[in-house]
Amino acid sequence: MTELSANQLAVPYLIAGVLFIMSLGGLSTQETARRGNVYGIIGMVIAIGATFLTKGLQLNIELVGGVAIGGAIGAVLAARVVMTGMPQLVAILHSFVGLAAVLVGISTYMTSPDAGIKQDIEVWIGVAIGAITFTGSVIAWAKLRGSMSGTPLLLPGRHFINLLMLAATVYLGVLFVNATDTSEALMYLYIMTAITCVMGIHLVMAIGGADMPVVVSLLNSYSGWAAAASGFMLNNNALIITGALVGSSGAILSYIMCEAMNRSIWNVVFGGFGTDSGDAPAPAAAGEQGEVTEIDVTGCANELLAAKRVIIVPGYGMAVARAQHMVNDLTRILRAKDIDVRYAIHPVAGRLPGHMNVLLAEAGVPYDIVLEMEEINDDFPTTDVVLVIGANDIVNPGAQTDTSSPIYGMPVLEAWKSGMVVIFKRGMGAGYAGVANPLFFHDNSRMLFGNAGDTIAQLVSNLREG
């Protein structure tokens, strides 16, 4: 088998890096996303293939078997996962990257404890970032899966606790670099690993449900930097390039999402959702705001048939009900009747950046009628009917009017400015942020209770008959 030297490996790694950049470029728009995925797959195949041809690499049954088994498990999980489970799948995959960085760092030091201060620093940074990514991603997975409450855990003095753990990490790093005994250095490394694991748990536990899309993006960035650190430890250019791309793109996406929410990235990382005290925000009592007005499927169908312009606002409830295909059927029927139908997508709708865009693309909704918040928000006053399907916090007018609200200042879709808002919900529960929504009680709001999938199926049937 042909073996590649370090200089020769630079060529396929460079090609893979270019393909990864092209992949990120393709993923920036819906029309080119499929092509972007193909570029990424080809780049990864080239990088893995080149790695197996590395000069001096000993191929054994454990290595080949591990790659084969891991690839098979990944393929099965990817094929079986439903879109509602995609956010938690992404979170748990981030945890694997973090754990890999921890194991690579520790094993690298154990293999070459006298490699010098440069490697010691690389090991320390890689293990620290990897440990935070690992435990933080596990907590994010549990929150997204519903195994853990989305309410932020705000311990008294939590910022001081974080600062203390950070200071301990730096101090132990100094001791590690200056240690002359390998066993002593490993002890410092193990203690730091435990501290940063606790830090990852504490940081994500303190983050509220409404911030989880940002957290997933931020953990994606962490996993990238952890991979880049592993690349430096292993002297692998492909890992360095890939990690840097993932880390920087995740950081940029996190910043963009925070800007869209009128939030500081530091506020997301270091605190609960918009709170300054040690207690989680309590939702307001719905009964204090008035009475809701219900509408049935027939009434909703009549309003839609009488409308000229309709905007659909999808949310996580639509994903849970797996109603995106029926919503697309609804769209086709209305457009066939010369009714203008468009979709309004909030940056943090769902549990993952771009979650709603992917759902709608999967259902076959035309890309040109799926618009971002800043593109469509000014059109609500000229819209006859808005259908809010399983969304809550992203259409909450309290974000603009209630200074005591935890989401005050967050840009939202101004659905209440339309002629009528029909809200599809199972009940009157608050959204993922735990904040009551005064939109439910507006004069032009109508509540259509029930499972979104069943309700929209009935609505589609009614419209076809009409």
N, C-alpha and C positions, 0 to 999 in steps of 0.2 A: 504494500500500500504506500502511495506517495505521501511523504511527510513534508510539512511546511515549516520553514524557519520563522522567527519572529518578524523579520522584514517581509517575507512572503505573505504572512497572515494579514499584514496591514492592508493588502489590496482587497481581499473579500470583506474584511471588516469595514473598510471605507465604503465599498459598494452597499453593504448592509446598512451603514449609517445614512447614506443618501436615500435609500429606500424608506427608512424610518422617518426621515424628514418629509419625504413625499407622502407618506402615510398620514402624518399629522396634518399636512396641507389638505389632503383629500377628506379627512374627517371633519374639516371645518365647515362643510356645507352638506346638506342632505343629498344633493344631486350627485356628489362625488364620493360619498361615504363608502359605498361598496368598493369602489376602485381603491380608496385609501386602505381599506382592510386587506385587499389583495396585495398591495405593496408591502404592508407590514408582515404578512405571512411569508412572502418571498424573502424579505430581508431576514426574518428570523430563521428560515430554513438555511439560507446561506451562512449566517453566523454560526449556527449549531454545527452545520456540516464542516465548516472551516476549523472549528474548535476540535472536532474529532480527528482532524488531520494534523494537529499540532505536533511538532517534532518532540519526541520523548514522552508523549502521552501514552500511558499504559492502559490499553483497553482490556477490561475484564468483565466477567459476567455480572458483577455487582453494578458497575457503571452503566453498561448497556441495558441491563434489566431495570435499573432505576428509571432511566430515561423512557423506556418502553412502557413501564407500568404507570409512571406519572403522566405520560402523554395520553394513555388510554383512559385514565381516570378523568383527566381534563376534558377529553372529547365527550365522554359520557355525560359529565356534569353540564357542559355547555349545550349539549343536544337536549337534555331533559329539563333544564331550568326554564321556568315560565318568566314572563317579563316582570311580574310582581316580585319574583325572587332575585332579579338581576342585581339590585343594589347590595343585598347582603352577600351575594356571590362575589361581587367586586371587592367588598370589604374583606372577606375572608381570604381572597387571593392576595390582597395587600399584606395580610398578616403572614402569609407564607414567604413573601419577599423579605419582610423584616426578620423572620426567624432564620431564613437562609443567610442573611447578612451577619446575624449573631454567630451562627455556627461557623461560617467562613472565617470571621474575625478571630474567634477563639482557636480554631484549628490552625490558622495561619501562624498565630503566635506560638502555639505549642510545637509546631513543626520547625519554626525558625526563630527562637527566642532572642538570638543575638544579631538579628538583621539590622539593628540600628534604630535611631530615634525617628527617622522618617516612617518606617513601617509601624513603629509603636503608636505614632499619632494616627496613622491611617486605621490601624486596628481599633483604637479607642473611639474614634469618631464613627466608624462603621458599626461597631457593636452598640454604641449609645443610640444612634439613629435607628438602627434595626430593632432594638428592644422596645423603644417608644412606639415604633410602627407596628410591631407585633402585637403587643397588648392593647394598644389603642384601637387597632383594627378589629380585634376580637370583641371588644366592648361595642364598637360601632356595629358589628355584625349582630350582636345580641339585641341591640336597640332596634335596628332595622327589622330584624326577624320578629320582634315582639316578645322575645324572651326576657327582656329587661325594659323597664319603663323609660319612656322618652323624657320624663321630667328630669331636669338637671339636678345633680347632687352637689349642693353648694355648701361645703364645709366652712365653718368659721375660720378665718385666717387662711383660706385656700391659696391666695397669692403668695403669702409668706411660706407656705408649705412647698409650693412649686419652686420658689427662689432658693429655699434651703436644699432641696434635692438637686437643683442645678449647681449650686455652690459645692455640694458634696461631690458631684460628678467631676467638676473641674479640679477640685483638690485631690481626689483619688487619681485623676489623670496625671497630675504632677508626680505623685508618689509612684505611679506605674512606670512612667518614663524614666525616673531616676532610680528605680529598683535594680539592685545588682544580682538578686537571687530570683531565679525563675519561679519557684513556688510562691514566693512573696508577691511577685508581680501578678501571677495568676489569681492570687487571693484578692488583690485590688480589682482585677478585671471582673471577677465573679461578683464581688460586692457592688461594683458599679452597674453591672448588668441587672442585678436585682433592683437597685434603686431606680434605674431608668424604666424597668418594666412597671414598677409602681407608678412612676410619673406618667407613663402612657395611659394607664388605667384611670388615674386621677384627672388628667386633662380631658379625656373624652367623657368620663362620667359627669363632668361639670357642664357639658354642652347640651343644650336643649334640643328638642325634637325638630323645631323649625330650622335649625342650623345644620341638620344632618347632611343635606346635599353638599354644603360647603365642606363639612368634615370629610366626607368621602373623597372629594376632590383634593383636600389638603393631605389626607393620608396617601393618596396617589402620589402626591409630590414627595412626601417622606420616603415612600418605597423607592422612588426614583433615585433620591440621594443615597439611600442605603445601597442600592445596586451599584451606583457610581463608586461609592467607597469600597465595595467588594471588588470592583474592577481595578482600582488602584492597588489593593492588596494582592490580587492575583496577576497584576500586570497584563490585564486583558482590555484592549482598546474598545472592543465591541461593547463590553459591559459599561465602560466609562461613557461612551457616546450615548448608548441607550438610556442609562441612568440619568445622564444630564438632560436629555430630551424629555424624559418622563417627569423628572423633578421640576424643570423650569416650566414646562407646559402646565403641570398641575398647579404650580404656584400662581401662574398667570390666570388660569381659569378660576382659582379660588379668589383672587383679587377682583376679577370681573364680576363674579357672583356677589361678593361683598358690596361692591359699588352699586349693583342692581338692588341690593337690600338696604342701601344707605347704612351699612355697618362697617366697623373697623375690623380688619382681619385679626387684630390683637384681642378685640372684644370677643370674637368667636372662639379663639384659641384658649383664652384664659378665663372665660366666665360663662355663666348661664345666660340664657336668651334675654338680653336687655335688662338684667337685674344687677343691683348693687349690694343687696343685702344677702344674708345667708339663707333666705327662704325662697323657695320657688314661687313664681307668680301664680296667684289663684285666679281662675277665670270668674268673670262676673256672672251673677245669677241671671239666667235667661228670663225668668219671670218678671224681673224688674224693668225690662225693656219694652214690653208690650205683648200683643198677641200676633201669631203668625196667620197668614192667609193661605189656605191650601188650594191646590188645583188638581184635577184628575187628568188622566191621559187624554180623554176626549177634549177637555178644555184647552190643554196644551197644544193638541193637534190643530184646533181651530185658530189659536193665536198664531201658530207658525204659518198656516195657510193664508192668513190675512196679512202677514208681514212681507216687506220687500227686502229687508236686510236683517240677517241673523248672524250672531257671533256665538261660537261654541267655546267655552272655557273648560278644558279637561283638567282633571286632577288625579291624585292617587286613587281615589274611590273608583274612577273609571278603570284603572289598572287592576284593582282588586276584583271588580266585577267582570273583568275581561270583556268589556263592552265596546272596545275600539272598533271592532268589525261592524257591529250594529250601528254605531255612530257614523261610520262611513256609509252604510246603507241609507241612513237618515239623510246624510249630506247629499247623496246622489238623487234621492227622491225630491228633495227641496230644490236642488239646482235644475232638475228636469222641469220643474214648475216655474222656472225663471226667477227664483228667489236667490238673492246673493247670500252665500254662506261662506264664512271665514272662521279660522281658529285663532284664538289668542293664547299665546304661550308665555307664562311667567318663567323667569330664569330658574326659580327654585321649585317649580311645580314637580310633584313626585318626590322620590327619595334619591334621585341621582341626576347629575347634570345632563340635560338632554333627554330625560326619561320619557316625557310626553312626545317629543319629536320622533323618538324611536318607535313608540307604540303606534303613532299615527302612520308612520312610514310602513310599518309591518302590516297595517290594515289596508294600505293602498290609497290613503288620502293624498290628493295632489299636493306637491310641495309648495306650489305658488299661492295656495290659500292658507298656509300655515305661517302666521306672522308672530314676531316677537313683540313683547310688551311695548317697547318704544315705537314700534311701527304702527300699532293699532289703537293705542290708548285714546288718541284724540277722536276716534271714530265712534265711540260709544254713544255720544249724544244724538247721532243720526241713525242709530240702530234701533229697530223695532223690538226685537226679542233677543235676549241673551240666555243661553242655556249653560248653567254652571253644573258640570257633571263631576261630582265627587271632589270638588275643590272647596276650600274654606278660607285659610289664612291669606291666600293670594288675592282674594276679592273682598277683604275686610275693610270697610270704610273707617274703622277705628284707627287704622294706621295713619290716617290723615287728620282725624278730629279728636282723638282721645289721648291726651298727653300722658295719662297714667298707664296706657296700654304697653305691654312688653314689646309690641311690634310697631310702636309709634315711630314714624319717620321712614318706615320701609315702603318703597314704591310698590303700589298694587295696581291690579287691573280695575279700572273704574267702571265696573259693570252697572252700578246703581244709577248711572247717568243715562241709561237707555230707557226706552219706552216701558219695557217689562223685563224682569229677571225671573227665570224659572230655575229653581235650585233643586237638583236631584240629590237626595240624601236618604240614608236609612232612618235617621232620627235627628234629634236636636243637639247631639253631642258636639263639643268643641273640636277644633282641628288638632293637628299634630303639635302645634305650639301650646295647646291648652288654653286658648283665648276665645272667649265668646264672640260671636259675629253679629253686630247690629243690623247687617244687611238683611237678615232673616225677617226683620220686623218693619222694613220699609214698606210704604204704601204700594209701590210698584213691584214688590217681590211676591212670588208665589212659591210655595213649598210642594214638591212632588215627591212624596215619601215612598220608599221601597228600594229594593235592589236595583241598581242602575241598569244592569244587564236585562232584567225582566221588564223593567219599566220602558226602556228604549225599544225593546222588541215589540211591546204592545203599541208603542207610539208609531213605529215603522209600519206595523200592520194596519193601524188606523189611517195613517196617511196614504197608504196604497189603496185602501178602499175609498178614500176621499178623492 
